[in-house]
Amino acid sequence: MGLPVSPKRKRVILPIYKQTDHTTAFYIDPFTNKLIPTAYFLKNLDEIGPQHWKNNYTSDFLLRVVRTTEIDYYCNYFLSYSNINNEKGNENNVPIINCSNSNISASEAAEITCHFNVMLYNYQQQLYNIILQSQSQQQQQLLLQEQQQQQQQQQRQQQQQQQQQLQQQQQQQQNHHYNQQYLQQVTPPASPPTSPTFNKQLQSSPSTSTYYFWAHTLVLATQSGFFNQLLGPINILGNRSKYSNILTIPIPYPEAFEPILHWLYHHDDDAWLDLITLENFPKFYANVSFLKLGREAYDILDAFIEEAEEMGVDIDFDGIVEPY
């Protein structure tokens, strides 16, 4: 009899990162403008991370997390809108924005994200200016209506006074006529109405699932190639004025992002591992790959595979898991 063949173990496939997908050895603190060694920061992250988790007072941005497909759609929408306004057409009619590409690099994803946020901010500013202009026009119209109403009221008052004066003159003439004819006990004619018949009242003149998280540049940019490429230039180059305080970022599966973000702040492996299931395992892998996280994140996914194998569950996801 031959020796029993032990089943091959499995692990996640580590994607090949480009040079720009890795975080730098040093990072610039946007508040002090000093160089901070990434290794030193990560060494002390267990103390730094938890105190900044969900802390809006120390945050740099409020992240609005949406699907990568949404970023692709609106980037191409803004591009088409810009081409129409500039009288330029896309002859091939082919979308040039593809953030959903599984092989996209951190620098490419960051560039698309920055492009989207700048265009979104400009678009919102245009809408805001249009609203202000519309409100200003409405206020001018209301002011003009008030002036017209005041003028009409003054005209009615003048007409009413003239009518009353005319009535008084007619009454005096009638009394004088009766006196001349020596009429006694004659009932005077009925008085005219106290208000003119044309005095009428004026008529009155016709009014996707999204997730939000507080983000801290140093916590995220030192651990994620995507955040390093995205948040680094925004803070270092002083381009904050181009962006809103709410930064929209693409994630393949936003519903599977919070456990990863919590792990980046706390590095609690068990807390993340407890939330992994067979259904969301591919989503976590896609998010980790997109964010360009380090080997420690893939180790947690490997730990889930190991636990599943010990329970007799075969993990088989094509393109994600490999035997070794």
C-alpha positions as MATLAB code, in Angstrom:
seq = 'MGLPVSPKRKRVILPIYKQTDHTTAFYIDPFTNKLIPTAYFLKNLDEIGPQHWKNNYTSDFLLRVVRTTEIDYYCNYFLSYSNINNEKGNENNVPIINCSNSNISASEAAEITCHFNVMLYNYQQQLYNIILQSQSQQQQQLLLQEQQQQQQQQQRQQQQQQQQQLQQQQQQQQNHHYNQQYLQQVTPPASPPTSPTFNKQLQSSPSTSTYYFWAHTLVLATQSGFFNQLLGPINILGNRSKYSNILTIPIPYPEAFEPILHWLYHHDDDAWLDLITLENFPKFYANVSFLKLGREAYDILDAFIEEAEEMGVDIDFDGIVEPY';
ca = [
       0.000    0.000    0.000;
       1.226    3.435   -0.803;
       1.332    6.333    1.555;
      -1.921    8.315    1.813;
      -1.896   11.438   -0.271;
      -2.641   14.474    1.834;
      -5.079   16.887    0.176;
      -3.570   20.059   -1.160;
      -4.183   23.131    0.882;
      -5.519   26.310   -0.683;
      -4.802   29.989   -0.395;
      -5.848   33.198   -2.087;
      -4.038   34.271   -5.210;
      -1.872   37.288   -4.506;
      -2.304   39.849   -7.289;
       0.778   41.372   -8.842;
       1.098   44.946   -7.667;
       2.718   47.666   -9.713;
       5.357   49.912   -8.224;
       2.826   52.711   -7.741;
       0.510   50.347   -5.836;
       2.823   50.276   -2.821;
       2.918   52.872   -0.083;
       6.007   55.033    0.257;
       8.638   54.677    2.977;
       7.933   58.199    4.220;
       4.771   60.208    4.352;
       4.142   63.915    4.813;
       1.900   64.894    7.690;
      -0.501   67.495    6.176;
      -0.806   69.280    9.528;
       2.870   69.588   10.496;
       4.374   69.221    6.986;
       6.940   66.820    8.468;
       8.122   63.520    7.049;
       6.829   60.529    8.995;
       8.406   57.077    8.464;
       5.661   54.694    7.420;
       7.177   51.847    9.448;
       7.194   53.967   12.621;
       3.588   54.986   12.070;
       2.424   51.411   11.480;
       4.339   50.245   14.551;
       2.298   52.621   16.685;
      -0.961   52.166   14.782;
      -2.474   50.045   17.563;
      -2.521   53.177   19.712;
      -3.160   55.716   16.956;
      -5.855   53.947   14.941;
      -8.595   53.257   17.533;
      -8.655   56.833   18.833;
      -9.347   58.134   15.312;
     -11.979   55.533   14.371;
     -15.223   57.363   13.480;
     -13.705   60.560   14.894;
     -15.015   63.422   12.793;
     -13.023   66.017   14.767;
      -9.668   64.641   13.598;
     -10.767   63.438   10.160;
      -9.549   64.829    6.844;
     -12.520   63.767    4.743;
     -15.946   62.258    4.960;
     -15.765   59.355    2.538;
     -18.810   58.623    0.411;
     -18.368   55.052   -0.790;
     -20.099   53.954   -3.999;
     -19.629   51.175   -6.520;
     -16.933   51.445   -9.157;
     -19.627   51.094  -11.825;
     -21.277   54.280  -10.552;
     -18.020   56.198  -10.893;
     -17.635   54.897  -14.451;
     -21.163   55.937  -15.361;
     -20.961   59.477  -14.017;
     -17.428   60.101  -15.264;
     -18.578   59.302  -18.775;
     -21.725   61.363  -18.229;
     -19.664   64.378  -17.168;
     -17.338   63.774  -20.096;
     -20.241   63.716  -22.564;
     -21.757   66.791  -20.922;
     -18.436   68.620  -21.242;
     -18.032   67.564  -24.879;
     -21.518   68.820  -25.732;
     -20.875   72.187  -24.092;
     -17.522   72.495  -25.832;
     -19.025   71.346  -29.157;
     -16.725   68.353  -29.189;
     -17.922   64.877  -29.967;
     -16.639   61.430  -29.130;
     -16.378   60.010  -32.634;
     -15.876   56.418  -31.509;
     -18.468   56.762  -28.730;
     -16.346   54.506  -26.510;
     -16.176   55.096  -22.743;
     -12.661   56.015  -21.718;
     -13.324   55.646  -17.985;
     -13.188   52.097  -16.639;
     -12.658   52.050  -12.909;
     -14.334   48.625  -12.735;
     -11.385   46.949  -14.454;
     -10.159   44.239  -12.075;
      -6.544   44.895  -13.095;
      -6.652   48.641  -12.563;
      -3.641   50.058  -10.743;
      -3.785   52.256   -7.666;
      -2.557   55.293   -9.571;
      -5.140   54.802  -12.334;
      -7.989   54.337   -9.846;
      -6.842   57.369   -7.862;
      -6.611   59.494  -11.007;
     -10.150   58.540  -12.029;
     -11.413   59.216   -8.506;
      -9.788   62.650   -8.420;
     -11.168   63.420  -11.879;
     -14.661   62.407  -10.769;
     -14.583   64.444   -7.555;
     -13.291   67.578   -9.296;
     -15.968   67.334  -11.982;
     -18.657   66.566   -9.393;
     -17.612   69.549   -7.295;
     -17.647   71.857  -10.338;
     -21.021   70.470  -11.401;
     -22.443   71.069   -7.916;
     -21.059   74.601   -7.938;
     -22.752   75.262  -11.282;
     -26.059   73.978   -9.922;
     -25.589   76.072   -6.802;
     -24.984   79.197   -8.900;
     -28.051   78.421  -11.009;
     -30.145   78.065   -7.854;
     -28.806   81.351   -6.490;
     -29.536   83.088   -9.783;
     -33.046   81.637   -9.845;
     -33.671   82.727   -6.258;
     -32.412   86.223   -7.079;
     -34.769   86.428  -10.053;
     -37.671   85.240   -7.913;
     -36.901   87.864   -5.290;
     -36.796   90.557   -7.969;
     -40.134   89.371   -9.339;
     -41.681   89.398   -5.860;
     -40.351   92.899   -5.252;
     -41.767   94.044   -8.588;
     -45.131   92.480   -7.748;
     -45.176   94.233   -4.376;
     -44.425   97.555   -6.053;
     -47.200   96.974   -8.589;
     -49.639   96.056   -5.822;
     -48.758   99.211   -3.903;
     -49.268  101.311   -7.033;
     -52.630   99.652   -7.696;
     -53.692  100.214   -4.104;
     -52.750  103.891   -4.316;
     -54.690  104.224   -7.569;
     -57.757  102.612   -5.986;
     -57.538  104.934   -3.000;
     -57.303  107.962   -5.296;
     -60.259  106.752   -7.352;
     -62.262  106.120   -4.195;
     -61.535  109.625   -2.909;
     -62.524  111.142   -6.255;
     -65.758  109.142   -6.254;
     -66.598  110.272   -2.749;
     -65.926  113.905   -3.659;
     -68.166  113.572   -6.721;
     -70.937  112.063   -4.625;
     -70.706  114.889   -2.106;
     -70.926  117.465   -4.892;
     -73.996  115.755   -6.363;
     -75.638  115.642   -2.957;
     -75.020  119.336   -2.392;
     -76.467  120.198   -5.812;
     -79.594  118.153   -5.128;
     -80.138  119.779   -1.727;
     -79.711  123.209   -3.270;
     -82.267  122.341   -5.985;
     -84.863  121.143   -3.479;
     -84.397  124.210   -1.338;
     -85.015  126.436   -4.299;
     -88.372  124.725   -5.031;
     -89.437  125.109   -1.394;
     -90.059  121.389   -1.087;
     -90.700  120.276    2.431;
     -90.237  116.832    3.912;
     -88.900  115.346    0.775;
     -87.014  112.143    1.201;
     -83.544  112.531   -0.241;
     -82.505  110.067   -2.914;
     -80.795  106.882   -1.869;
     -77.157  107.387   -1.034;
     -74.660  105.882   -3.452;
     -72.642  102.875   -2.249;
     -69.941  103.735    0.245;
     -67.356  101.881   -1.813;
     -67.035  101.836   -5.570;
     -68.328   98.793   -7.409;
     -64.929   98.199   -8.995;
     -63.205   97.718   -5.611;
     -62.347   94.025   -5.731;
     -59.833   91.951   -3.759;
     -56.525   91.179   -5.410;
     -55.892   87.629   -6.456;
     -52.878   85.918   -4.830;
     -49.918   85.399   -7.151;
     -49.562   82.072   -8.361;
     -42.200   76.360   -5.406;
     -28.096   53.916   -4.818;
     -26.907   52.455   -1.637;
     -24.283   54.816   -0.297;
     -22.013   54.471    2.733;
     -20.275   57.261    4.657;
     -17.133   57.006    6.810;
     -14.782   59.493    8.457;
     -11.293   59.107    6.974;
      -7.821   60.010    8.203;
      -5.102   60.350    5.601;
      -2.190   58.933    7.586;
      -4.142   55.889    8.775;
      -5.305   54.905    5.306;
      -2.526   56.126    3.017;
       0.191   54.249    4.903;
      -1.595   50.898    4.478;
      -3.401   51.125    1.141;
      -1.814   51.764   -2.231;
      -5.080   53.244   -3.489;
      -5.440   55.668   -0.592;
      -1.746   56.503   -0.832;
      -2.176   57.570   -4.463;
      -5.500   59.301   -3.776;
      -5.127   61.141   -0.468;
      -1.413   61.859   -0.675;
      -1.445   64.306   -3.609;
      -4.616   66.007   -2.372;
      -2.970   66.958    0.913;
       0.631   67.411   -0.179;
      -0.030   69.581   -3.234;
      -2.560   71.748   -1.462;
      -5.397   70.910   -3.822;
      -8.073   70.756   -1.146;
      -9.855   73.785   -2.628;
     -10.713   71.709   -5.714;
     -12.585   69.144   -3.678;
     -15.646   69.043   -1.502;
     -15.313   67.985    2.146;
     -17.184   64.849    1.098;
     -14.878   62.719   -1.030;
     -16.595   60.103   -3.193;
     -14.517   56.964   -3.674;
     -15.171   53.823   -5.732;
     -15.152   50.366   -4.160;
     -16.134   47.169   -6.008;
     -18.455   46.151   -3.137;
     -19.276   49.010   -0.729;
     -21.347   46.686    1.485;
     -18.148   44.754    2.288;
     -15.988   47.801    2.990;
     -16.640   48.733    6.628;
     -15.030   45.576    8.152;
     -11.902   46.296    6.097;
     -11.880   49.944    7.147;
     -12.343   48.943   10.787;
      -9.417   46.551   10.441;
      -7.204   49.309    9.012;
      -7.822   51.310   12.195;
      -7.777   48.506   14.786;
      -5.973   45.542   13.155;
      -8.359   43.225   14.960;
      -8.031   40.119   12.795;
     -10.718   38.154   14.634;
     -13.297   40.949   14.301;
     -12.922   40.875   10.518;
     -12.594   37.092   10.297;
     -15.881   36.597   12.159;
     -17.713   38.554    9.447;
     -16.392   36.580    6.459;
     -18.802   34.100    4.880;
     -18.844   32.029    1.709;
     -21.159   34.624    0.163;
     -19.067   37.718    0.890;
     -15.606   36.135    0.604;
     -15.223   37.087   -3.105;
     -16.384   40.624   -2.279;
     -13.747   41.024    0.425;
     -11.081   39.705   -1.938;
     -12.111   42.153   -4.677;
     -12.061   45.078   -2.227;
      -8.669   44.110   -0.781;
      -7.216   43.784   -4.275;
      -8.677   47.131   -5.374;
      -7.415   48.940   -2.268;
      -3.950   47.401   -2.777;
      -3.641   46.294    0.835;
      -0.615   44.479    2.214;
      -0.015   40.770    2.802;
      -1.606   40.947    6.267;
      -5.047   41.453    4.718;
      -4.639   38.400    2.474;
      -3.514   36.389    5.498;
      -6.950   36.935    7.044;
      -8.609   35.587    3.901;
      -6.242   32.600    4.040;
      -7.240   32.064    7.668;
     -10.883   31.839    6.600;
      -9.989   29.232    3.966;
      -8.077   27.222    6.571;
     -10.982   27.312    9.030;
     -13.401   26.286    6.284;
     -11.194   23.349    5.258;
     -10.991   22.173    8.873;
     -14.797   22.113    8.906;
     -14.859   20.096    5.679;
     -15.960   22.978    3.462;
     -14.232   23.124    0.093;
     -13.405   26.683   -0.945;
     -13.365   26.919   -4.713;
     -13.469   30.357   -6.283;
     -12.012   30.503   -9.769;
      -9.377   33.209  -10.098;
      -9.319   33.833   -6.341;
      -8.141   30.603   -4.674;
      -5.291   28.304   -5.711;
      -3.867   25.052   -4.297;
      -0.315   24.886   -3.005;
];
